[in-house]
Structures are given as C-alpha cells and as structure tokens.
Amino acid sequence: MFLVVGATGELGGRIVRLLRADGHDVRCLVRASSDDGGLREVGATVVRGDLTDPPSLRVACEGVDTVIATAAAIARILAGARTPTIREIDEIGMLALVDSAESAGVQRFVYISGPDLDASLGPMDRAKLAVEKRLGTSRMRTVIIRSDAFQEIHLAPVGRFDMAAGKVSVIGHGDNPRRWIATDDVAALMAAVAVEPDPPAMLTIGGPEAMTKKEAIALAEQLTQRKMKVQRMPRPVARLAIRVLARRYDALATAFGAGLHQDTVEATWDDGPLRERGITPRPASDFIREQARDLV
Ligand SMILES: NC(=O)c1ccc[n+]([C@@H]2O[C@H](COP(=O)([O-])OP(=O)(O)OC[C@H]3O[C@@H](n4cnc5c(N)ncnc54)[C@H](OP(=O)(O)O)[C@@H]3O)[C@@H](O)[C@H]2O)c1
C-alpha cells in the first residue's frame, strides 16, 4: 500500500494517477476542506487528515509500505490562506509524518526536495533541510528527490512569467542557465523510485535543456512577436526582502528565495536519472512553445 501526502496537489495528483494506472493500491491523506473527487475517480482510497494533526498521520500510515510526500503550504498561502505557515506544514508537519511513518513500520519514504538548499533563502529551504536531516537518521529506506524548478510554476503566470500579459519578473541578472523541469517528469521519476527494488538514497534532477531566464524571455518574445515587460529585482533587494518577509509573509519570502536560487546556483545536475528510467523529459522550450500556441 502506498500513501501519498499532497495528493490533491499538482505533483502528488500525477503520482497517484501513475501508480493507479499500474494497478497499485494507493491511499491519500486529504484535508477535510479539500475535494477528493478526482482521487476517488481513479480508484485511490482517501483518509481525511492534516499535517498539523499528528494522530491523523498515525492512522494514515497504518498498513502502508511506502509513503510519498509532496505536500507543501506555499501555493495555498500565495492563493490567500495565510495560515498554516510553511514552518507548520513543510517542517513541523512533515517531520511528524516521518515520525508516524517510522512508528507504523513503513518501509520506504520518498520525499521531494530541492538542490543546493540554503537556509538563508527562506522558510521552505529551512524546512527541507530539516526534513532531509531527519530522513538521514531514519530506519526507513529513504529516497530524496532534489528537483530543479518546475516549468509550470517558474515559466508560467503563477511564477510571474506571463506570456499572455506580456510581463515577466526577474530576480538578479537572468543569465544563469537552469534545467526547468516538467511536473509530469518529476512525477514519473517519483513513481518509478517508489517501486524500484533498489532505489538510490538521493537523486538530483533537472530537465533536458539548460536555459537562462533571458533566453526564456527571448524565446517568448520571438514566439509571441511582442516585447515582454521585464520587472527586475536586484539580488541585494531580494536578499533583504527575504529577511524582512520571512516571518511576516513566509510564502513571498520563499518565492523570492527560489528566484535568487535560480539566478545564483549553477545547475550541475541533469536529466540522466529520468532517462535511465525510460522517461523522456520535456525541454523548457517545448513548454514555452505550448504556452505560446495556447495564446492564439
Ligand atoms: N515548484 C518548484 O519549482 C519545485 C521545485 C522542487 C521541489 N518542489 C516541491 O514540490 C512540491 C510541490 O508539489 P505540488 O506542485 O503538488 O504543490 P501543490 O499543488 O501546491 O500541492 C500542495 C499539496 O500539499 C497539500 N497540503 C497543504 N497543506 C497541507 C496540510 N496541512 N496537510 C496535508 N496536506 C497539505 C495540499 O492539499 P490541499 O489541496 O488540501 O491544500 C496539496 O495536496 C513541494 O514539496 C515543493 O517544495 C517544487
């Protein structure tokens, strides 16, 4: 039995569908307020619970072999729910889930993280560092997937790369190549390592194409035949904003931290782990082309 925590989200939902398509039994921990219709439709079972409610985590983990954890607070906070905080969900809640899984005798714990985490970049990196550290001491077989930035977030309107409005925000210089990755490809990898007999403890992954923000903007401009309005935030301003906002508006601090990371940390990883598993990852330029096509 698999337990997916974060199943109503973009990444977790895809993982559920992949595991169900392969005939696996999947249980999903879903908050009382969230719609579980899509999960039930694909034959997953649903248990109600919350990362802020440790007893619900213990119940959810009973009889489970593998936990796949993708839950995160940032998107819901940016959408207007100011609580619970990133620390309460991504750190304290996720640590409680690891404890519950271990106590319940779960064999494997698959966790989504990021590459080159840096506590100074805000609450989400701090949370992921704490969870990775805890998993490092676990009796369970742990598989940590450190993924580069998702195309659907960081090359899309939600990440202020808005081709329809012709507007984009850039933190820093915009000339650091990153390997923007498709959420589908991250999901395929996580579903694969959840079932393979001898998975690695850690994989760092990115998409097939290294591309800077400037190159992404140039491609968008070429495809839409119009200039994008670029709003720039210098690196020192982003650093200051992260410090000031960390407590007052943790999700925005985290979003700035992600932008700064993308501008300053070289992508030394690639799509090798995906291809080794038969996954053909989507290049970032294909994603930008798809978005441009949707505009006409
Ligand atoms: N975006 C990137 O570039 C990137 C890069 C590397 C790693 N990641 C990681 O990938 C994951 C993102 O996954 P995603 O795209 O699926 O995010 P998402 O669409 O925002 O989904 C978040 C999920 O977390 C659940 N959740 C939130 N609060 C919860 C709580 N208190 N208890 C239980 N579940 C809760 C949500 O449930 P509700 O529906 O009830 O809100 C939802 O299922 C995150 O861990 C993120 O850090 C992202």
The ligand as a Gaussian input file, in Angstrom:
#p B3LYP/6-31G(d) Opt

LIG

0 1
 N        7.799000      24.381000      -7.779000
 C        9.058000      24.016000      -7.917000
 O        9.782000      24.533000      -8.749000
 C        9.612000      22.902000      -7.046000
 C       10.928000      22.506000      -7.193000
 C       11.410000      21.459000      -6.383000
 C       10.572000      20.878000      -5.443000
 N        9.287000      21.314000      -5.327000
 C        8.423000      20.702000      -4.321000
 O        7.358000      20.022000      -4.968000
 C        6.226000      20.052000      -4.119000
 C        5.123000      20.804000      -4.846000
 O        4.115000      19.945000      -5.110000
 P        2.816000      20.426000      -5.865000
 O        3.183000      21.149000      -7.103000
 O        1.945000      19.256000      -5.937000
 O        2.216000      21.521000      -4.825000
 P        0.707000      21.980000      -4.690000
 O       -0.004000      21.818000      -5.993000
 O        0.746000      23.342000      -4.062000
 O        0.071000      20.945000      -3.671000
 C        0.320000      21.024000      -2.307000
 C       -0.299000      19.836000      -1.641000
 O        0.015000      19.895000      -0.243000
 C       -1.207000      19.674000       0.460000
 N       -1.213000      20.304000       1.774000
 C       -1.057000      21.617000       2.064000
 N       -1.214000      21.800000       3.384000
 C       -1.466000      20.571000       3.923000
 C       -1.723000      20.122000       5.245000
 N       -1.810000      20.974000       6.282000
 N       -1.932000      18.793000       5.441000
 C       -1.913000      17.916000       4.397000
 N       -1.685000      18.296000       3.120000
 C       -1.467000      19.622000       2.896000
 C       -2.259000      20.332000      -0.412000
 O       -3.534000      19.908000      -0.015000
 P       -4.831000      20.887000      -0.131000
 O       -5.389000      20.596000      -1.503000
 O       -5.713000      20.433000       0.974000
 O       -4.367000      22.301000       0.031000
 C       -1.824000      19.784000      -1.768000
 O       -2.239000      18.465000      -1.927000
 C        6.610000      20.837000      -2.893000
 O        7.041000      19.988000      -1.865000
 C        7.729000      21.687000      -3.408000
 O        8.583000      22.151000      -2.391000
 C        8.791000      22.298000      -6.122000

